[in-house]
Amino acid sequence: MLSSYEGATLFITHKLEEAYRVSSNIMVMSEGKVIANDTKENIFEKSPNLVVAKVTECKNISRAEIVDNYTVKALDWDCNLTVVEPIPSNLQYLGIRAHHLRFSTDSNQENTFPC
């Protein structure tokens, strides 16, 4: 029904898969306040804070320290990671979603660490 409706729709759900499937934009609320409002891709791929990352079920989260514009130290994992976009100056945490993890036997590759 929503796919054929051309007006604005407020769709409230606690099921992330459902929100992702039917919505192009997602707003996340916590304690009655909006803490994120963006495209579904940005909400899931660039969660603006720790609460949103957890709500979107990112399970691999570490405290972070900026090394330079493209390198961050994952404090809880004791490793440095290189990223493709400049790191925001207010970064406190980083997360890696399970579907982005790859196992490798070459420990010399970039962003490879023992686990």
C-alpha positions in Angstrom: 0.0 0.0 0.0 2.8 2.4 0.9 4.6 1.9 -2.5 1.6 3.3 -4.4 0.9 6.2 -2.0 2.4 9.5 -3.2 2.0 11.6 0.0 4.2 11.8 3.0 3.9 8.9 5.5 5.0 8.6 9.1 5.8 4.9 9.6 6.6 3.9 13.2 8.3 0.6 13.9 10.9 -1.1 16.1 11.8 -3.5 13.3 14.9 -2.3 11.6 14.6 -4.6 8.6 11.1 -3.3 8.0 12.1 0.4 8.3 15.0 -0.2 5.9 12.8 -2.0 3.4 9.9 0.5 3.2 11.6 3.8 3.9 14.0 6.0 2.1 14.6 8.3 5.1 14.8 7.2 8.8 14.5 9.2 11.9 15.7 7.8 15.2 14.4 9.0 18.5 15.7 8.5 22.0 14.0 9.7 25.2 11.5 11.6 23.1 14.1 13.5 21.1 15.3 13.2 17.5 18.9 12.0 17.6 19.2 11.2 13.9 17.3 12.0 10.7 18.8 11.1 7.4 18.7 8.7 4.4 18.5 5.1 5.5 22.0 4.5 3.9 23.5 7.3 6.0 21.8 6.2 9.2 23.2 2.6 8.8 26.5 3.4 7.2 27.5 6.6 9.0 25.6 6.4 12.3 26.0 9.9 13.9 26.4 8.6 17.4 26.8 5.6 19.7 23.0 5.3 20.4 22.1 5.2 16.7 24.9 2.6 16.0 23.5 0.4 18.7 19.8 0.9 17.6 20.8 -0.1 14.0 22.4 -3.2 15.5 26.1 -2.5 14.9 27.6 -5.1 17.3 31.4 -4.4 16.8 32.0 -1.0 18.4 35.2 0.4 19.9 36.2 3.6 21.6 38.2 5.6 19.1 41.1 8.1 19.0 42.0 10.1 15.9 45.5 9.5 14.6 45.3 11.7 11.5 42.6 12.6 8.9 42.3 9.1 7.6 43.6 6.9 10.4 41.8 6.0 13.7 43.0 3.9 16.6 40.4 1.4 17.8 41.2 1.6 21.5 39.3 -1.5 22.6 40.8 -3.6 19.8 44.3 -2.1 20.0 44.8 -1.5 16.3 44.9 1.4 13.8 42.4 1.4 10.9 42.5 3.4 7.7 39.3 5.0 6.3 38.4 6.4 2.9 36.7 9.6 4.1 38.1 12.3 6.4 37.4 11.5 10.1 35.1 14.0 11.8 36.9 15.9 14.6 34.2 14.8 17.2 34.7 11.1 16.6 34.5 9.1 19.9 33.5 5.6 18.6 33.8 3.5 15.5 31.9 0.5 14.4 32.3 -2.3 12.0 29.2 -4.2 10.8 29.6 -7.9 10.6 28.9 -8.0 6.9 32.0 -5.8 6.3 34.4 -8.2 8.1 36.5 -10.5 5.9 38.9 -13.2 7.2 42.4 -13.1 5.8 45.6 -15.2 6.2 47.7 -12.2 5.2 48.3 -10.2 8.4 50.2 -7.5 6.4 47.1 -6.2 4.6 45.7 -2.8 5.5 43.1 -2.9 8.2 44.0 -6.4 9.2 44.3 -7.3 12.9 44.2 -10.5 14.9 41.0 -11.6 16.5 
